[in-house]
Amino acid sequence: MGANTPRSSRAAAPSKGRSKAPRAGSGARAKGVYDESAIQTLDALEHIRLRTGMYIGRLGDGSHPLDGIYVMLKEVVDNAIDEFIMGAGKRVEVKREGDVVCVRDFGRGIPLGKLVDCVSQINTGGKYNDDVFQFSVGLNGVGTKAVNALSSEFEATSWRDGRYRRATFSQGKLLRDKKGRDAEARTGTEVRFRPDPEIFSAYTWNEEFIEHRLAYYAYLNAGLSLDYNGRKFLSQRGLADLLEREIGEEEPLYEVVHCRGDRLEFAFTHTHNYGENYFSFVNGQYTNDGGTHQSAFREGLLKGVNEFAGKNFAGEDVRDGLMGAVAIKLQDPVFESQTKNKLGSTEVRAWVVPAVREEVVRWLHTNKAAAERLLEKVQANERIRKELAAIKKEAKERAKKVAIRIPKLTDCKLHYDRPRDKRREETTLFLAEGDSAGGVMIPSRDVYTQAIFTLKGKPLNCHGQKRDAIYKNEELYNIMRALGIEDGIDGLRYNRVVIATDADVDGMHIRNLLLTFFLRYFEELALKGHLYILETPLFRVRNKRHTRYCYSEAERDAAMAEIRGPEVTRFKGLGEISPQEFRRFIGEDMRLTPVTVDSLGEVGKCLDFFMGKNTPERREFIVDNLATEVV
């Protein structure tokens, strides 16, 4: 479907258990006593290990690109990138052997006398000094220290002026500190770490996630060479190369526009796709959720087009079908979280908007043919939007006549008593296959954070359809209403959208139809990490003493070998699992596979192949692959 998904994953879920009240006569303290003994002081190391989410976000198991192990890798690589940004070193080597990752840069090297402090003492580092690090990502002096504290093995080595110092730690505690001479080694820093299994109980490194992140580093730092286990990442044209990679073989409406300055770089073009897609960065950090710099870029582009055309086009008309990338360098950036996914610095608008507007106007005046194609696209967008407005109005009026509430939606309580941004962050919507599955999931769910939308049957195959088709289709429109995306992705009401279908042919078909719908019209759901597939067990293996749920035939066979005299049940549909059993599969034991996209250009090709009208070619592919499996 154009979405690469790891075979299986276990989503980290917060524990919902509560501490039990002390029994009468047990001598235990009364619950909730607040006196001097209740006050605790944690040192920085203890705090990092106890409150990991404040430092690296989600723990996860390596099945999502924002899981903690990748944030740890990013924090270390960021330091190497900072050296390149400051003009020291043009190569970074990254190696992974099993669970151990090693990052070597050839920059200035950490001053030897401060090596131990720089990797272990909170709020210690050179990045507070603007003369030394002007445009750094890791400004808070926490990143590498958090990696150290959360690693069972951590080693930092610095080479400067023919000498070296090597410090070895475990769980943030210094074990060895060695100094000496090494006249042959090149100046720079090397960090080697292994995520601590006490914190990350079960995880697997995903090669695609690592390579994707390193590719972004190359696009953001033209001329920097990154080597990962022998594979080289290098870009000479920066963001222009990034967009051309994302577009793939599909021809854009005009050649990618690319502008690069000292503090601002951006690129854009229009494609034949719906919606807007952006890749935004601050000091080399990918800001997955955008922020003020991305908003300023969008505003500057709109102003530039309108100034050139002498018109007052609506922003959605100028930007529909746009693919853009923007990167800025900023002293003291303010992010909205430790993981730096969204920029909050408001002062960037004052200089980004006019800079983008000026460059867009200049480009339009000097590229007449491309400018004409751009304006034709904008005018076509305007015409389609006005036609679609009438269809949307009819759909809304039709929906109101049918029911005041959204049919088939069982909402969660947080949508009634929390601010919009807070409730979206904490909530999940499951798209359940039919009334049978919905009947099991509704009583099983967490009523505060989990909502259920029950599908009526097989949704419309909207591949190749115009946008008006999804507003005319009752079920697809109700899905949009439930998600809050009738007018675009900005209205999304839930952080996670989970497709929950049976593990059979019909279930796979429904899953593909829903993926087609989302990837064609709302691909940002996947790009921004909101779209998932729910994995549920295929088998239950049990006897009177033991019960084991298995997600594959191999797991079933292993369970049968370990459990004596087992009874084996094959779950053909979600509705065959009791609500009491199902509760664990959308609770603490929930397994979610994120839907990820390698490149936007590949999405269209995959949808054409799997959901298009090439039936003979697709049949031949299926037969060939079935034959391979049998052999």
Backbone hydrogen bonds, N-H to C=O, Kabsch-Sander energy under -0.5 kcal/mol:
donor,donor_aa,acceptor,acceptor_aa,energy
4,N,2,G,-0.5
4,N,596,T,-1.3
5,T,3,A,-0.5
11,A,9,S,-0.5
11,A,590,M,-1.0
26,S,23,R,-1.9
33,V,30,A,-1.2
35,D,33,V,-0.7
38,A,35,D,-1.8
39,I,36,E,-1.4
47,H,43,D,-2.4
48,I,44,A,-2.3
49,R,45,L,-1.9
50,L,46,E,-2.2
51,R,47,H,-2.9
54,M,51,R,-1.4
55,Y,52,T,-1.8
56,I,52,T,-2.7
57,G,53,G,-1.1
67,D,64,H,-2.3
68,G,58,R,-0.7
68,G,59,L,-1.5
69,I,59,L,-0.6
70,Y,67,D,-1.1
71,V,67,D,-1.4
72,M,68,G,-2.4
73,L,69,I,-1.8
74,K,70,Y,-2.5
75,E,71,V,-2.4
76,V,72,M,-1.6
77,V,73,L,-2.7
78,D,74,K,-3.1
79,N,75,E,-1.0
80,A,76,V,-1.1
81,I,77,V,-2.6
82,D,78,D,-2.5
83,E,79,N,-1.2
84,F,80,A,-1.4
85,I,81,I,-2.6
86,M,82,D,-1.7
87,G,84,F,-2.1
88,A,83,E,-2.9
89,G,87,G,-0.6
92,V,225,S,-2.3
93,E,104,R,-2.9
94,V,227,D,-3.6
95,K,102,C,-2.7
97,E,100,V,-2.4
100,V,97,E,-1.9
101,V,193,F,-2.6
102,C,95,K,-3.0
103,V,191,V,-2.8
104,R,93,E,-3.0
105,D,189,T,-2.9
106,F,91,R,-0.8
114,K,111,P,-2.0
115,L,112,L,-1.2
118,C,114,K,-2.6
119,V,115,L,-1.3
120,S,116,V,-0.7
120,S,117,D,-0.8
121,Q,117,D,-2.5
122,I,120,S,-0.6
123,N,141,G,-1.1
124,T,121,Q,-0.9
124,T,141,G,-0.7
128,Y,125,G,-0.6
129,N,126,G,-1.5
130,D,128,Y,-0.8
132,V,129,N,-1.4
133,F,129,N,-2.6
139,L,137,V,-1.7
141,G,138,G,-0.5
146,A,142,V,-2.6
147,V,143,G,-1.9
148,N,144,T,-2.4
149,A,145,K,-2.7
150,L,146,A,-1.8
151,S,148,N,-1.4
152,S,194,R,-2.0
153,E,194,R,-1.1
154,F,169,F,-1.9
155,E,192,R,-2.9
156,A,167,A,-2.5
157,T,190,E,-2.9
158,S,165,R,-2.2
159,W,188,G,-2.7
160,R,163,R,-2.4
163,R,160,R,-2.2
164,Y,180,G,-2.7
165,R,158,S,-1.8
166,R,178,K,-3.2
167,A,156,A,-2.8
168,T,176,R,-2.7
169,F,154,F,-3.5
170,S,173,K,-1.9
171,Q,151,S,-2.8
172,G,148,N,-0.9
173,K,170,S,-1.9
175,L,168,T,-3.5
176,R,168,T,-1.5
178,K,166,R,-3.1
180,G,164,Y,-1.9
182,D,162,G,-2.8
185,A,182,D,-0.7
188,G,159,W,-1.8
190,E,157,T,-2.8
191,V,103,V,-2.6
192,R,155,E,-2.9
193,F,101,V,-2.6
194,R,153,E,-2.3
196,D,150,L,-2.8
199,I,196,D,-1.4
200,F,196,D,-3.1
201,S,199,I,-1.0
204,T,61,D,-2.0
207,E,205,W,-0.6
210,I,206,N,-1.7
211,E,207,E,-2.7
212,H,208,E,-2.5
213,R,209,F,-2.1
214,L,210,I,-2.3
215,A,211,E,-2.3
216,Y,212,H,-1.8
217,Y,213,R,-1.9
218,A,214,L,-1.9
219,Y,215,A,-2.3
220,L,216,Y,-2.2
221,N,217,Y,-1.0
221,N,218,A,-0.5
223,G,235,S,-2.3
224,L,221,N,-2.6
225,S,90,K,-2.4
226,L,224,L,-0.5
226,L,233,F,-2.4
227,D,92,V,-2.7
228,Y,226,L,-0.5
228,Y,231,R,-3.2
229,N,94,V,-1.8
229,N,227,D,-0.5
231,R,228,Y,-2.6
233,F,226,L,-2.9
240,A,237,R,-1.7
241,D,238,G,-0.8
242,L,238,G,-1.5
243,L,239,L,-2.4
244,E,240,A,-2.1
245,R,241,D,-2.1
246,E,242,L,-2.2
247,I,243,L,-2.6
248,G,244,E,-1.7
250,E,247,I,-1.1
253,L,270,H,-2.9
257,V,268,F,-2.9
259,C,266,F,-2.8
261,G,264,L,-2.9
265,E,327,A,-2.6
266,F,259,C,-2.6
267,A,325,A,-2.4
268,F,257,V,-1.7
269,T,323,M,-1.6
271,T,321,G,-3.0
274,Y,520,R,-0.6
277,N,322,L,-2.0
279,F,324,G,-1.5
281,F,326,V,-2.1
282,V,285,Q,-2.2
283,N,328,I,-2.9
285,Q,282,V,-2.4
287,T,280,S,-2.6
287,T,285,Q,-0.6
288,N,286,Y,-1.1
289,D,341,N,-2.4
290,G,287,T,-2.1
292,T,343,L,-1.4
295,S,291,G,-2.1
296,A,292,T,-2.2
297,F,293,H,-2.1
298,R,294,Q,-2.3
299,E,295,S,-2.2
300,G,296,A,-2.7
301,L,297,F,-2.4
302,L,298,R,-2.0
303,K,299,E,-2.5
304,G,300,G,-2.3
305,V,301,L,-2.3
306,N,302,L,-2.4
307,E,303,K,-2.3
308,F,304,G,-2.2
309,A,305,V,-2.5
310,G,306,N,-1.6
311,K,306,N,-1.4
317,D,314,A,-0.6
318,V,314,A,-1.8
319,R,315,G,-2.2
320,D,316,E,-1.4
321,G,275,G,-3.1
322,L,319,R,-2.5
323,M,269,T,-2.9
324,G,277,N,-2.7
325,A,267,A,-2.7
326,V,279,F,-2.1
327,A,265,E,-3.1
328,I,281,F,-1.8
329,K,263,R,-2.1
335,F,333,P,-0.6
336,E,342,K,-2.3
340,K,337,S,-1.6
343,L,290,G,-1.9
344,G,334,V,-3.7
345,S,334,V,-0.8
348,V,345,S,-0.7
349,R,346,T,-1.1
350,A,347,E,-0.7
351,W,348,V,-1.1
352,V,348,V,-2.8
353,V,349,R,-1.6
355,A,351,W,-1.2
356,V,352,V,-2.6
357,R,353,V,-2.6
358,E,354,P,-2.5
359,E,355,A,-1.9
360,V,356,V,-2.6
361,V,357,R,-2.4
362,R,358,E,-2.2
363,W,359,E,-2.5
364,L,360,V,-2.5
365,H,361,V,-2.0
366,T,362,R,-1.5
367,N,363,W,-1.0
371,A,367,N,-2.7
372,E,368,K,-2.2
373,R,369,A,-1.8
374,L,370,A,-2.4
375,L,371,A,-2.4
376,E,372,E,-2.1
377,K,373,R,-2.0
378,V,374,L,-2.2
379,Q,375,L,-2.6
380,A,376,E,-2.2
381,N,377,K,-2.5
382,E,378,V,-2.3
383,R,379,Q,-2.2
384,I,380,A,-2.6
385,R,381,N,-2.7
386,K,382,E,-1.9
387,E,383,R,-2.0
388,L,384,I,-2.9
389,A,385,R,-2.0
390,A,386,K,-1.1
391,I,387,E,-1.1
392,K,388,L,-3.0
393,K,389,A,-2.3
394,E,390,A,-2.1
395,A,391,I,-2.3
396,K,392,K,-2.6
397,E,393,K,-2.4
398,R,394,E,-2.6
399,A,395,A,-2.4
400,K,396,K,-2.1
401,K,397,E,-1.7
402,V,398,R,-1.5
403,A,399,A,-2.2
409,L,406,I,-1.6
410,T,408,K,-0.6
410,T,452,I,-3.2
411,D,409,L,-0.7
413,K,447,V,-2.7
414,L,448,Y,-1.8
415,H,412,C,-1.3
416,Y,413,K,-2.1
417,D,413,K,-0.7
418,R,414,L,-0.8
423,R,419,P,-2.6
424,R,420,R,-2.1
425,E,421,D,-1.6
426,E,422,K,-1.3
427,T,423,R,-0.9
427,T,424,R,-0.7
428,T,449,T,-2.4
429,L,496,R,-2.7
430,F,451,A,-2.6
431,L,498,V,-3.1
432,A,430,F,-0.9
432,A,453,F,-2.5
433,E,500,A,-1.5
434,G,432,A,-1.2
437,A,433,E,-0.9
438,G,434,G,-2.3
439,G,435,D,-2.6
440,V,436,S,-0.9
440,V,437,A,-0.7
441,M,437,A,-2.5
442,I,438,G,-2.5
444,S,440,V,-0.6
445,R,441,M,-1.6
447,V,445,R,-0.8
449,T,446,D,-0.7
450,Q,446,D,-2.6
451,A,428,T,-3.1
452,I,410,T,-2.3
453,F,430,F,-3.1
454,T,408,K,-2.4
454,T,452,I,-0.5
455,L,432,A,-3.0
455,L,453,F,-0.6
462,C,460,L,-1.2
465,Q,462,C,-2.0
469,A,466,K,-1.6
470,I,467,R,-1.1
471,Y,467,R,-0.7
471,Y,468,D,-0.5
472,K,468,D,-1.5
473,N,469,A,-1.2
474,E,472,K,-0.6
477,Y,473,N,-2.2
478,N,474,E,-2.2
479,I,475,E,-2.1
480,M,476,L,-2.1
481,R,477,Y,-2.4
482,A,478,N,-2.6
483,L,479,I,-2.2
484,G,480,M,-1.6
485,I,480,M,-2.2
488,G,485,I,-1.4
491,G,488,G,-1.5
492,L,489,I,-1.9
493,R,483,L,-2.5
495,N,424,R,-1.2
495,N,427,T,-1.3
496,R,427,T,-1.5
497,V,530,H,-3.5
498,V,429,L,-3.1
498,V,496,R,-0.6
499,I,497,V,-0.5
499,I,532,Y,-2.6
500,A,431,L,-2.5
500,A,498,V,-0.6
501,T,499,I,-0.6
504,D,502,D,-1.4
508,M,504,D,-2.4
509,H,505,V,-2.2
510,I,506,D,-2.5
511,R,507,G,-2.4
512,N,508,M,-2.4
513,L,509,H,-2.2
514,L,510,I,-2.3
515,L,511,R,-2.6
516,T,512,N,-2.3
517,F,513,L,-2.0
518,F,514,L,-2.5
519,L,515,L,-3.0
520,R,516,T,-1.8
521,Y,517,F,-1.9
522,F,517,F,-0.5
522,F,518,F,-2.2
525,L,522,F,-1.9
526,A,523,E,-0.8
527,L,523,E,-2.3
528,K,524,E,-2.6
529,G,526,A,-1.5
530,H,525,L,-3.1
531,L,525,L,-0.9
532,Y,497,V,-2.7
533,I,593,T,-2.2
534,L,499,I,-2.5
535,E,591,R,-2.6
536,T,534,L,-0.5
538,L,550,C,-2.2
539,F,550,C,-2.2
540,R,569,T,-2.2
541,V,548,R,-3.1
542,R,540,R,-0.5
542,R,567,E,-2.1
543,N,546,H,-2.5
548,R,541,V,-2.9
550,C,539,F,-2.6
556,R,552,S,-2.0
557,D,553,E,-2.7
558,A,554,A,-2.1
559,A,555,E,-2.3
560,M,556,R,-2.6
561,A,557,D,-1.6
562,E,558,A,-1.1
563,I,559,A,-2.5
564,R,562,E,-0.5
567,E,542,R,-3.6
568,V,566,P,-0.5
569,T,540,R,-2.5
569,T,567,E,-0.5
571,F,538,L,-2.6
571,F,569,T,-0.6
572,K,570,R,-0.8
576,E,573,G,-1.6
577,I,574,L,-1.6
582,F,578,S,-3.0
583,R,579,P,-1.5
584,R,581,E,-1.1
585,F,581,E,-0.5
585,F,582,F,-0.9
586,I,582,F,-0.8
586,I,583,R,-0.7
587,G,584,R,-0.9
589,D,584,R,-1.4
590,M,587,G,-1.5
591,R,535,E,-0.6
591,R,585,F,-0.5
592,L,590,M,-0.6
593,T,533,I,-2.7
595,V,531,L,-2.6
596,T,4,N,-0.9
596,T,594,P,-0.8
598,D,2,G,-0.6
601,G,246,E,-3.2
602,E,599,S,-1.0
603,V,599,S,-0.8
603,V,600,L,-0.5
604,G,600,L,-0.9
605,K,601,G,-0.9
606,C,602,E,-2.4
607,L,603,V,-2.6
608,D,604,G,-2.3
609,F,605,K,-2.0
610,F,606,C,-2.9
611,M,607,L,-2.5
612,G,608,D,-1.0
615,T,613,K,-1.5
618,R,614,N,-2.3
619,R,615,T,-2.7
620,E,616,P,-2.3
621,F,617,E,-1.9
622,I,618,R,-2.3
623,V,619,R,-2.6
624,D,620,E,-2.4
625,N,621,F,-2.2
626,L,622,I,-2.4
627,A,623,V,-2.3
628,T,624,D,-1.8
629,E,625,N,-1.9
630,V,626,L,-2.2
631,V,627,A,-2.3
